[in-house]
Amino acid sequence: MRTGSLTARELVQLYLDRIEAYDKQGPALNSIITINPNAPARADELDNVFNDTGMVGPLHGIPVIVKDNYDTGDLPTSAGSLSLAGTFPPDDAFQVQRLRDAGAIILAKSNMAEFAFTPYETVGSALPGHTRNPYALNRVPAGSSGGTAAAVAASFGAVGLGTDTGNSIRGPSSHNALVGIRSTMGLTSRDGIVPLYLDKDIGGPMARSVEDAVIVFDVLAGHDPADGVTAASLEHRAADYTQYLDPKALRGARIGVMRQWSNREGADTEVIARFEEALADLRKAGATVIDPVTIPEMDDLRESGLWCPRFKWDLNQYLASRGLAAPYSSLKAIIASRQFHPQIRPRMERGQAVEEPPDSNPSCIRSIENRELLRAAVRGQLEEHRLDAMVYPTWANPPRLIGDLNTPHGDNSQDLAPGTGFPAITVPMGYVLGDLPVGLQFFSDAWSEPRLIAVAYAYEQATRHRHPPQTTPALDQVPER
């Protein structure tokens, strides 16, 4: 754009052409729920501003794919559900507004697992059919942010936003050879995101490179008066996260190996082989690898409970925030409407059956106690071994076949990061079974994003595993019919 060789309008059209060619036609990824009809006009406005005064911010003219559980005042927000399809929230989610203020263009809203319930596949009732993995069209992109993952992997937008309650930024990023960042709880705002479990929900970037993800993350991170948990970011937010993109950061770094997650029962042997290669690459790049590092308390804490069944309470509060524009005012009303995919009915009904609010529910109280115990256990290992980060495969198994909910899923992300509120980043680690992506996850203490960004970037630059999917080539490479 600075050299005059590309305009925002041209960039938007290039991505729209790819969506037109590949989302409902050709490989039919089925990743997009809504295209923003105002995106070309917004691009024209930004081009005019650029001609007059220059770029408006670090994301000037950059088309972004947004998961459809982020409020967008000018586009419907459905959370993947017929019960909310076609309805408009009163304003933008905080993170969406931050993107717009930085010059980004909201190009489209992406498909998701309905109400973000499942990490394993992306299917809901707002958009018929499954979202497909562009690396293998008979495979899932994971969930619940599988629509964003498939769209960004297939270059339907420059970057995307996902949400991660237990897995759903990192899992789909792993399945689609992307970088995904889950922040420390309190570093990014949850305001305007349809909740699943508010004490675990995090929104963040999904991108084709660490650098792109961090540029977006630097825009998103920070205090939001509408989300009290972000007050802590006033003390802990770095001035500029992009300054930590250091390709030499692994020199002298100390990395702990989490065998409890890499060598779990049912883990795929090829995934373990990629993980061993990743450890060798970390050593080659100058890291000291401590193998293994163990959290002895993990099994007991997992069994005792790290989760609070608060979906009903959080969703009802969110629906109230949408006022008269919300077609239903409660989870109970949504269940009565039957406007959702039948497969989620059991979870909806279990959520409705929870009688105690989070502040008095014994399971929620116990989850808070166990969270503190898990934090202490993780910090004990970080301090004992003087670790910069811990690593493990983001998933211990390759992407499943669409419709398969019986083989080992391999989701390694449900415990450590959501259980502690600590940050994690997944980076492409290579491929298995031909061309199925797998990811390496870096995890560490609260507010350690600068160090995690540095070592994740250094690993990415040393290995450069990612390649684009073959099912969605450059449009000028598609043979004429």
N, C-alpha and C positions, 0 to 999 in steps of 0.2 A: 504493500500500500504506500509506503514512504517513497518508493522509487517510481510509483505511478503505473506499475505493471499489473496491478490487481485492484479492483474496487470491492467494497463490501457487497454491493449489489451483485457483482459477478460471482463472488464467493458463495453468497446465498443461493444463487441459481445453480451453481455447480453441485451443491449438496442436494437441492431439491430435485435435480435431474437424477441423482443416484437413488434417492428415495422412490421416485417414480419408476425407475427401471427395476429396482430390486426388492422393494418392501412388499408389494402386493402382486408383483409379476416376477418372472424369472425364478430365482431361488425362493421368493415369497417368504421373506424372513418374518413378516407379521410383527414387526417391532414397534410400529408407530400407531398411536391412537388418534392423535390430532395434529395436523399441520397448521402452523400459525399463518393465517391468510395475510396478516399485516407485516410479515417478515421482509418482503421485498421493499415495501414502502419505508420501513424503519431503516433498512440498509441505505436507501436513497437519502434519507435525512442525515445519516451518519456520514455519507460521502460528501454532502453539502457542508456539514460542519467541518469535516477534515479539510476541505478546500479553503474554508474561511479561516479557521483557527487551529487546525491540527487535530490529533486524536483526543478523544474525550477521556480515555482511560486505558489501562493495560489490556483490556479485552475488546478494544474498538473493532466493531464489525465482525466479531467472532461468533459463528452460529453454534448454539448450544442445544443439546437434547436434554429435556427435563423429565424425570420420572413423574408419572401422573398422580402422585400423592403430594406433590408440592403445589400449594395454592398459587394460581396465576390469575390475576384480576381480569385479564382480557381473554382467557381461554378456560374451557371447562376443566374441572378437577374431579376425577371419578374414583381415585384409589383402586382402579381396575374393576369397579363394581357397577352393575346396572342401576343399583339404588341411588347412585350419585351421578350417573352419566348425564352429560349435557348441562350440568348445573355449574354456575359461576360463583366462586368465593368472592368476598367483598374487596379483597386486595391481594397483593403478592406476599408470598412467604418472604421472610427476612433475607434468606439466601438468594432468592430470585431477584429481589430488589437490589441486592449488592451486585449481582451480575449485570443488571441493566445499568446501574450507576457507573459501572466500569466499562460500559460500551458494548456489552455482549448483546446478541440478538437471540431471543428465545425462538428457535426454529420449529420445534415440535415437542409434543408430549409423548412419552414412550409407554409401552405396555408394561404391565407388572403383574405379579401374583396378587390376586384379589386381597385387598386390605393388608398386603405384605405378609400373609400368613405362612407361606412355604418358601424355604430356601432352595428347594430341589428342582422346581420347574417354573415356567412363566406362563400361566393360563388364568384367565379371569372371565367375568361375564360382560364387561364393557366392550371387549373386542373378541369376536369369535375365534376359537382355535388357539393352538400353542404358538409361542414365539420360538423360532428355530435358531440353532447355533450356526453362524455363517461358516465355521470351520468344518462342520459336518451336519448337513441339513436334517438328518434323522436323530440328532442329539439335542439335548436341552442346553440352554445358555445359563442354567441355574436360575435361582429366584432370590429375592423377589424382584430385584432390579435387572432381570434378564433382558427386558426391552431396551433399557439404556445400554447395556453391555453389547448386545447384538448390533444396535444402531451405531455405536461408536466404533466397534470393531470393523464394521462394514463401511465406515466413512460416510455416514449419513449426517454427521455433524462433527465439528472439530473436537469437542469434549462433551461430557455429559454429567448430570447429577443423578446420584442414586441415594438410597437410604440403607442403613445397616443397623438392624436391631440385634441380630445374632451373627449375621454372615453376609448380608445382602448387598454390600458394596464389594467386599473382598471375594466372595464366592463366584459371582458372575464375572468379575474381572479375571479371576484365575481361569475360568472356563473359556474366556474369549481373548486371552493373551493381552490383557490390559493391565494398567496400573490403577489401583484403587486405594484411597486413603480413608481410614476411619480415625477421627481425631480423638483426643482426650475429651471426655465428657465435660462440657463447659467451655470449650474453645470455639465451638460453632453453634449457632442458634437452631433450635427446633421449632421456632414459631412459624405457623402456617404449614406445617407438615402433618398430614393425616397420621395420627399416632397408632402404633401397635402396642408397645409397652414403653411409656414415655421415659421411664428411668433408664432404658437401654437404647432408645432411638438416637441415631446420629445421621445427619445428612452430609454428603461430601462428594468429591470429584471422582470421575472415572475417565481415563484418558489413554491414549496410545503411547505415551511416554511419561517418565517421571517428571520431566521438565514441564510439560503441559499441565499435568495434574497439580504440580506445586504452584504454578502461576495462578491457576484457578483457586487453589486452596488459600493462597495469600489474600485473594479478594474476599473469600467467604469468612475467614476466621475473624473473631472479634466480638465485642460486647454488644448485646441486643437488650435494651431495657424491657422488652416484652418477654424475655426468657431469663428469669433470675439466675439460673445456673451459670450463665455466661459472665456474671460479675467477676468470677475468678480470672477470666481472660484479661481483665484490665492489668493484672499483675504479671501474667505469664505469657501473653502473646508476644511472639518475636516481632521485631520491627519490620523484617522482610524475610520471608521464608525462602525466597529464591536465592539468597546469598549462600545457602547451605548446599547448593548443587555442586559438590566437590568430587570430581572423578577419582581423586586420590584418597578419599576418606577411609577406605578400608586398611590403609597402611597403619599398622599399630592398633587397629580396632580389635576388641575382644567380643567374640560372637559365641553364644551358648546354643547348643543343639538340643531341641526338645524331642527326645525319642518317644516320649509318651504319646505324641501326636503323629510322628512320622511312621512309627512301627506299630500302629494300632492293628487290632484284629481285622482281617479282611482287606488290609491295605494292598493296593496294586503294586506288583513287583517292579513294573516300569516306572511308576511314580517314585518309588523308593530309589531306583537307579538314578533318576534325574536329580533327586535330592542329594545323593552321594556326589554326583558331579557338581552340584551347586556348592557343596562344602569344599570340594577341591578347588573350585573357582574362587571361593572366598579366601582360601589359604594362598592361592597363587597371587591374588591381588594384595596380599600383605596382612591379612587378618590372622589373629590367633584364635583357633577354634577350640572351644572347650566342650568335650563330648563324653558323656551326656550331662545335661543340667536337668534336674528333676524337681517337680513340685510334689512332694510326698502326700500333701494334704488334699490333692486334687480330687481323687475318687470319693473321699468322704464328704467334701464340700459339695460336689456335684450331686451326690445322693441325698444330702441333707436339704439342698435346694438353693439355687442362685437366682431364681426367677420369681417374679411377683405377678400373679394373675390379675392384671389391672386393666385389660383391654376395654371392658364395658365402661369403666369410669373415665378413662382417657378419651375414648371415642365420643361419649356423650358430651363431655366438656368441649371437644372440638366442634361437634355439630351445633352446640349452642353458640359458638363463636361465629358460625356462618349465618345466624339469625334466620329471618324469614326465607332466605334464599335456599336453605337446606330443605330438601324434599321430605326428609324424615328427621325427627328430633331426638331419636334414641336408637340404640342397638335393638331394643325390643321391637320398635316399629319397623326397622329394616328386616328383621326376621319374619315378622308378620307379612311383609310385602312380597316375600319370595323373590325379590329382585337381586339374586346373586347366584353364583355357580353352586349346584347341588353338593359338590364335594366339600365345600367349606361349612355346610350346615352344622356338622358336629362341633366344630370349633366355635362357631357363633353361639350355639346353644350352651356350650360349656362356659363361654365368657359371660353370657347373660345369667347363668345360674350362680355366679359368684356374688354372695350377699354382702360380704364385708368390704368396705372401702380400703384403699391401700394403707392408710395410716393406722388401721386397726386389724388388718388381715394378718393372722399369724404367719402365713407363708411369706408375706411381704416383709414383715418384721424380721423373720429369720433370714431372708435373702440379703437384707442390709447387714445383718451381723456376719453372715458368711462372706459377703463382699469384702468387709474389712479384714477378715481372716485371710482371704485369698490375696488381697493387696499386700498384706504383711509377708505372706509366703513368697510371693513373686519378688518383692523388694529384698527379702533375705537372700535369695539366689543371685539377684543382680549385684548386691553388695559383696556377698561372699566371693564371687568369681570376678568381681570388677568388670561387669559386662556392659558393653554399649547397647547390645540388643540380643534377643533370642530369635531363633529361626526354626521353622517347620514348614512342611508343605501346606499350602492353603487348603487343598483338598487331597486326601490320600487315595482317591480313585479318579478315573477320567470321567468326563461328562457322560451321564446316562443316556440310553436310548429314550426317545420321547415315549411316554406311557409306562416306562419301567419305574416302579416305586418299590421294588423288592430286592434288587441287588445292592451290595454295600454302597452307601452314598458317599462316604469319605469326607464329610464336612468337618473340618478341624477348627472352625472359627467360633463355635458357640460358647466356649468356656472363658478363655483368657481375657480377650479384649472387652466383651460385654460384661463379663463377670467382675472385672476390676474397674472399668471405665477408663482404662489405659489405651493409648493409641497403637495402631498397627497399619502397616502398608504391605500390599501384595504386589509383586513384580513378576513378569513372565520368567519361567524357569525352564522352558523347553516344551517338548511335545512327546506324547506317547501314542501307541497304536497308530502310527503314521503321522497324523496331523492334528491330534487333539491336544489343546493347550493345557498346561499345568502351571501353577504359580508358587512362588516362594514368599512366605510371610515373615516380615520383620516386626518384632513386638518389643516394647520396653515400657518404662515407668511413665507416669503422668507428666505431661508437658515436655516430653522428650522428642517432639516432632523435629526439631532441628537436627538432632543426631540421627534419627530414623531416616529422614530425608537424605542426609549425607551418605549413609551406608547403602541405602536402597539405590540411590543414583549411581554410586560407584560400582555396585554389582551390575546394574543394568548396562552401564557403559563398558564394563569388562566383558560382558557376555553377548549383549545385543541379540537376544533370542527371538524377539517378535518379528513376524512377517505377516502381511495382510492375508486374509482368507482368499482362497482361489475361487470361491463361488461368486464373489462380487468384484471382478477386476475393473480396472479403469475403463470407462465407457468407450474410449476410442480403441480399446482392445477387443471389444465384443464383436464377433463375426456378424456380418449382415445376413439376414434370413432371406 
